[in-house]
Amino acid sequence: MCILKDNFKIIIIALYQNIYYIINMDKEKYKETNVIGICVGETCSSKNSDDILLMVTTILGVGPGETTPDKRFRVETVPCMGKCNSAPKVVVNGEVLVMQTAEDLGVILSDLLNS
């Protein structure tokens, strides 16, 4: 029973963090910006989300928490969003994408850069 209770707490915390992140993404402030959030939770990190973050920051030339000089892109790190079996997760403009690779996000980023 104690294990179930602890797991339930972890799920609630992850859900809260996800909701908090989405609600507090200041969409008005960044309304002309493509916001890319990369999960840095333990499971996502173990499944190469660090490589995704490195690729995005290298291509865009900005670090986490920064916006490109032209204000088109903002890179964020995101706390664990739960559902770790579908890691790594990336949030692009509020849409949660699961099981992403650097190549997957590279295609999405290329499309956004060319739009």
N, C-alpha and C positions, 0 to 999 in steps of 0.2 A: 504494500500500500504506500509506503514511504517513497519508493522509486517512482510510482505513478504520480504522486503528488509533486515530486521534484521535477519530473518531465513536464507536467502541466504548467508549473511555474516558468520553466524555460520557454515553453510555447507562448505563454502570455507575454513574457518580456519581449520576445522576438516580434510578436505581433504589434505590441505597443511601439517598439522602435521603428518598425516599418511604417505604421500609421503616422507617427510623429514626424518622420522624415518627409513623407509625402505631403502632409498638411503644412509643414513649415518650409517647404520649398517655396520661397517667395516668388510665386509665379508673376506677380505684377512687376517686381524688380527685375526679373530675368525674362520678361515676356518676349523679347527679341533674341533670346539666347537659347541655343540648344544645350540643355543640361544633361551631362553624362555622369551617372553615379555608378561607381564600381564597388561591389561588396568586398569588405575587408575582414569579414568574419573568419573564424578559424577554418571552417570547412572550405569556404570559397578560396581562401588563401592557399590551402593545401591542394586545391585543384587549379592552381595557376592564375588566380585573379590578379596577382602581383604582375604577371607578364602582360595581362590586359591593361592594367594601369600604366605600366611602363610604355607600352605601345601608344596609348592615347596621349600621354603627356609628351612623348617624344614627337609625335606627329603634330600636335597642336602647339607645342612649345610653352606650355604652362603646367604648373603643378596642381595638386589637389587643393581645392578652395580658391582657385584662381580663374579669371575670365580672360579670354584672348583679347588682345588690344582692339580688335575690330568688334568686340562684344558679341560675336556669333556663337561662341562656345564657352561653357563653364564645366570644369571637371570637379567632381566631388567624390569623396569616399563615403560609403554607406555602411552603417552597422548591419549586423546579421539580420536578414529578413525572414529567417525561418525556412522550412522546407529545404533543408540542407542536402537532401538526396538529389536535388536538381541544380546543384552548384556547378560552376560559379554563376552568379547572377549579376546582371547589369541593368541599370535603369536609364532609359533614353527618353527624355522629355516626358517623364512620368509613367512610361510603359515598362513593366518589369519583363526582362528577357532572361530565360533560363538556359543552363548548359551552354554558355557562350565560350568561344575560344577567341584568341586574339585575331584570328583570320575572320571569324564571323563579324566581330565588331569593326574590323578594318573595312569590310564591305559597307556596313551601315555608315561608318564615318566618312567613307569616300562619297557615298550618296549625299550625305548632308553637306559636305564641303562643296560638292558640285551643284547644289540646289540654289 
